[in-house]
Amino acid sequence: MIKRFFDITFSLFFLLFFFWVVCIAWLVTAIDTHTNGIFIQQRIGQFGTPFKIYKLRTSSGNRRISKIGKFLRSYKLDELPQFFNVLKGEMSVVGPRPDLSGYYDLLEGENRKILELKPGLTSLAALKYSEEGSLLRKQVSPVSYNDSIVFPDKVRLNLDYYYHRSFWGDIGIILKTIGVVFFRKKWKDG
């Protein structure tokens, strides 16, 4: 109950003060990609229930990320519309990042506890792998590396969050997120 109240309050506060940033970013992406500027994709949510996540579009029909798209992704501005997912109750400010079908929904045993959590805008796993795209591009087999190294580590970090989550822990994750995204601080495990 406290977490939901915090999610609504934080999201409304953010949107109240930064709605202009969301609008400008949306307008720029619409012009840049020659689309409506919004990317909608199905992700796996709490209890394995699919939901539609909102993002700003960073590429056009050719799937190449534009220079503006790279900037938006670099500062996670493409994810600002997810505050609307939080307001709708599909996401939380802090929680495991929602993934495509074929990952979290296939977890077994104790690892399925992660699905009891609402997916979040940020998490310790998201911070650790904030440069995941760059990391995967350096691999000979990106999918294999993700499936054998990155995803299991994300599961470990998210399961640790499941067992140790708290209000003040969430505040700490939000502050670390600000440091990583805006001040380019490196994430430290622990």
C-alpha positions as semicolon CSV with decimal commas, in nm:
position;residue;x (nm);y (nm);z (nm)
1;M;0,000;0,000;0,000
2;I;0,281;0,243;0,088
3;K;0,471;0,146;-0,228
4;R;0,165;0,215;-0,449
5;F;0,108;0,551;-0,276
6;F;0,474;0,637;-0,332
7;D;0,455;0,528;-0,699
8;I;0,152;0,751;-0,765
9;T;0,293;1,048;-0,573
10;F;0,638;1,022;-0,732
11;S;0,496;0,981;-1,083
12;L;0,250;1,270;-1,047
13;F;0,525;1,492;-0,902
14;F;0,761;1,398;-1,184
15;L;0,501;1,453;-1,455
16;L;0,384;1,779;-1,300
17;F;0,731;1,930;-1,307
18;F;0,876;1,754;-1,610
19;F;0,576;1,711;-1,838
20;W;0,728;1,973;-2,067
21;V;1,038;1,751;-2,107
22;V;0,815;1,456;-2,198
23;C;0,625;1,670;-2,452
24;I;0,939;1,813;-2,614
25;A;1,103;1,469;-2,629
26;W;0,786;1,323;-2,781
27;L;0,765;1,601;-3,041
28;V;1,132;1,560;-3,134
29;T;1,097;1,182;-3,170
30;A;0,783;1,218;-3,381
31;I;0,966;1,451;-3,620
32;D;1,288;1,247;-3,613
33;T;1,126;0,909;-3,680
34;H;0,838;1,031;-3,901
35;T;0,595;0,839;-3,678
36;N;0,363;0,927;-3,392
37;G;0,672;0,916;-3,168
38;I;0,541;0,647;-2,934
39;F;0,667;0,288;-2,926
40;I;0,431;0,035;-2,768
41;Q;0,547;-0,318;-2,697
42;Q;0,409;-0,611;-2,501
43;R;0,611;-0,698;-2,191
44;I;0,567;-0,940;-1,904
45;G;0,426;-0,781;-1,590
46;Q;0,337;-0,883;-1,237
47;F;0,230;-1,248;-1,202
48;G;0,339;-1,305;-1,563
49;T;0,053;-1,096;-1,701
50;P;0,138;-0,926;-2,032
51;F;0,092;-0,550;-2,058
52;K;0,177;-0,279;-2,309
53;I;0,478;-0,066;-2,219
54;Y;0,515;0,288;-2,354
55;K;0,842;0,434;-2,476
56;L;0,949;0,713;-2,706
57;R;1,041;0,580;-3,050
58;T;1,415;0,607;-3,117
59;S;1,427;0,447;-3,461
60;S;1,222;0,462;-3,778
61;G;1,118;0,187;-4,017
62;N;1,478;0,086;-4,097
63;R;1,534;-0,005;-3,729
64;R;1,850;0,208;-3,711
65;I;1,868;0,424;-3,403
66;S;1,889;0,790;-3,497
67;K;2,137;1,035;-3,342
68;I;1,851;1,188;-3,145
69;G;1,741;0,837;-3,047
70;K;2,092;0,761;-2,916
71;F;2,081;1,078;-2,705
72;L;1,737;0,990;-2,569
73;R;1,847;0,636;-2,485
74;S;2,170;0,759;-2,330
75;Y;1,978;0,964;-2,073
76;K;1,686;0,716;-2,056
77;L;1,452;0,990;-2,181
78;D;1,291;0,736;-2,415
79;E;1,150;0,568;-2,105
80;L;0,969;0,873;-1,965
81;P;0,625;0,759;-2,093
82;Q;0,653;0,462;-1,857
83;F;0,545;0,698;-1,578
84;F;0,199;0,652;-1,733
85;N;0,242;0,273;-1,691
86;V;0,319;0,344;-1,325
87;L;0,007;0,559;-1,284
88;K;-0,201;0,283;-1,446
89;G;-0,067;0,038;-1,186
90;E;0,113;-0,181;-1,440
91;M;0,457;-0,078;-1,318
92;S;0,629;0,057;-1,010
93;V;0,906;0,316;-0,985
94;V;1,143;0,050;-0,848
95;G;1,123;-0,315;-0,946
96;P;1,263;-0,561;-1,201
97;R;1,266;-0,414;-1,550
98;P;0,986;-0,569;-1,759
99;D;1,116;-0,811;-2,018
100;L;0,988;-0,962;-2,338
101;S;0,804;-1,292;-2,332
102;G;1,041;-1,587;-2,308
103;Y;1,242;-1,476;-2,006
104;Y;1,077;-1,392;-1,674
105;D;0,760;-1,577;-1,766
106;L;0,966;-1,897;-1,805
107;L;1,136;-1,879;-1,466
108;E;1,096;-2,181;-1,240
109;G;1,110;-2,259;-0,870
110;E;1,218;-1,985;-0,632
111;N;1,309;-1,756;-0,921
112;R;0,938;-1,719;-1,004
113;K;0,904;-1,504;-0,691
114;I;1,031;-1,219;-0,909
115;L;0,696;-1,229;-1,092
116;E;0,520;-1,135;-0,766
117;L;0,677;-0,790;-0,802
118;K;0,551;-0,518;-1,031
119;P;0,807;-0,441;-1,296
120;G;0,982;-0,110;-1,240
121;L;1,135;0,189;-1,411
122;T;1,464;0,113;-1,237
123;S;1,632;-0,160;-1,035
124;L;1,978;-0,267;-0,926
125;A;1,989;-0,502;-1,226
126;A;1,894;-0,215;-1,460
127;L;2,171;-0,004;-1,309
128;K;2,432;-0,275;-1,339
129;Y;2,335;-0,335;-1,702
130;S;2,262;0,026;-1,797
131;E;2,502;-0,022;-2,091
132;E;2,363;-0,366;-2,179
133;G;2,324;-0,292;-2,550
134;S;2,689;-0,191;-2,579
135;L;2,798;-0,494;-2,377
136;L;2,600;-0,734;-2,596
137;R;2,727;-0,578;-2,921
138;K;3,083;-0,669;-2,813
139;Q;2,999;-1,039;-2,782
140;V;3,051;-1,301;-3,052
141;S;2,708;-1,443;-2,971
142;P;2,499;-1,172;-2,801
143;V;2,190;-1,389;-2,745
144;S;2,393;-1,672;-2,594
145;Y;2,585;-1,428;-2,371
146;N;2,260;-1,267;-2,257
147;D;2,094;-1,602;-2,186
148;S;2,391;-1,756;-2,002
149;I;2,550;-1,455;-1,825
150;V;2,342;-1,137;-1,820
151;F;1,990;-1,272;-1,764
152;P;2,090;-1,513;-1,481
153;D;2,271;-1,225;-1,308
154;K;1,962;-1,005;-1,344
155;V;1,754;-1,284;-1,190
156;R;2,000;-1,305;-0,899
157;L;1,986;-0,927;-0,841
158;N;1,606;-0,913;-0,872
159;L;1,559;-1,208;-0,637
160;D;1,786;-1,035;-0,386
161;Y;1,566;-0,725;-0,423
162;Y;1,256;-0,942;-0,365
163;Y;1,390;-1,060;-0,029
164;H;1,540;-0,730;0,089
165;R;1,311;-0,462;-0,055
166;S;1,216;-0,166;0,160
167;F;1,101;0,191;0,123
168;W;1,446;0,330;0,204
169;G;1,609;0,073;-0,020
170;D;1,389;0,198;-0,306
171;I;1,491;0,558;-0,231
172;G;1,855;0,445;-0,248
173;I;1,797;0,280;-0,587
174;I;1,630;0,597;-0,719
175;L;1,927;0,807;-0,603
176;K;2,173;0,562;-0,761
177;T;1,969;0,580;-1,082
178;I;2,001;0,959;-1,088
179;G;2,378;0,921;-1,041
180;V;2,415;0,662;-1,318
181;V;2,186;0,829;-1,572
182;F;2,266;1,197;-1,523
183;F;2,612;1,201;-1,367
184;R;2,749;0,889;-1,542
185;K;2,859;0,731;-1,215
186;K;2,955;0,367;-1,247
187;W;2,730;0,118;-1,075
188;K;2,885;-0,068;-0,783
189;D;2,755;-0,408;-0,676
190;G;2,640;-0,406;-0,316
